[in-house]
Amino acid sequence: MSFKKEVYQATHAWAGKGDKRLRALQREVMMEFIIHAEISGARAKGQVGKSTVVNFWKKQRLQNISFESQMIYWNAINELWIIWEKLGEPPRPR
């Protein structure tokens, strides 16, 4: 099973709860982050860590994404962290 499909299935029940539009947006952002993680070499959730998130923020800075948009990305990545039951929280954008 591909990493994207694994994440999609892991977030299926989560996406069905709460504000559907917000969850759909966050899920799209999660998938964008997962594509970045796959390009970086991650093939499973255990291979995604803080360095992957930091590299993602560096890429975002090169694209001149606003801080507010970066916080939307961070909230989605943080939700993914919770779903994956990772300790702590992912690094925040700077």
N, C-alpha and C positions, 0 to 999 in steps of 0.2 A: 504494500500500500504506500502511495506517495505521502510525503510529509504534509503537503497542502490538504490532501483528503483526510489525513489523520487529524489535523487541526480542525477541519470543517466538521468532522464527526464529533470531536470533543466539545465543540462550541454549539452543537445543534440544540441541546436541551436549554443551555444558557440563553441562546438567542430567542427562544420561545417565551421567555419570561420578561416582564417589565415593558418598557417603551419599545415597541417593535422597530420604529424608525431609527431610534438611537442605537439599538443593538445591531441593526443591519449595517449602519454606518461604522460602528466599532468593529464589526466582523470584517468589513472591507479593509479597514486599516490594519487589522490583524493579518489578513492575507497579504497585504503589501509588505508588512514586516517579515512574514514567513518567506516570501519570495526573496527578500534581501538576505535572510538567514540561509536559504538554500544556495544562493549565489556565493555566499561566504563559506559554504561547505557543510552546513548543518544538515543532517538527514533524520534527526530525531529530537524530541524536546530536551533530552539530556545534553545535547550538543549546543543548545542555545543558552548563552549566559550573558553576563554583564558586558563583556567585551563586544558581543554581537550588537547589543543595544547602543553602546557608545559609538561603534562604527556606523550604525544607522543614523544617529544624531549628526555625525560628521557629514554624511551624505546629504541629510536634510539641510544643513547649513550651507552646503555648496549650491543648493537649489533655492536659497533665500526664502525659505518657508518662514512665515511669521511665528512668533513665540506662542501666540494663541493656538495656532494650528499644531504646533509641536506639542502643546499640552493635550490637545485632542488625541494625538498619536500616543502620548504617554499614558493617558487614561485607558486606551484600548490595550496597550501592551501590559499595563498593570492588571487589567482584567484577565488577560491571557496568563500572566504570572500566577494569579489566584486560581484559575482553572487548572493549571499544571501543578498547583500546590508547591511552588517554589518558595523558599524562605526569603523574607525581606521583600523589598520592592525593586523594580528595575531602576537603573540610573535615570535621573531626570535630565531634560535638556538644559543646556547652559547658554 
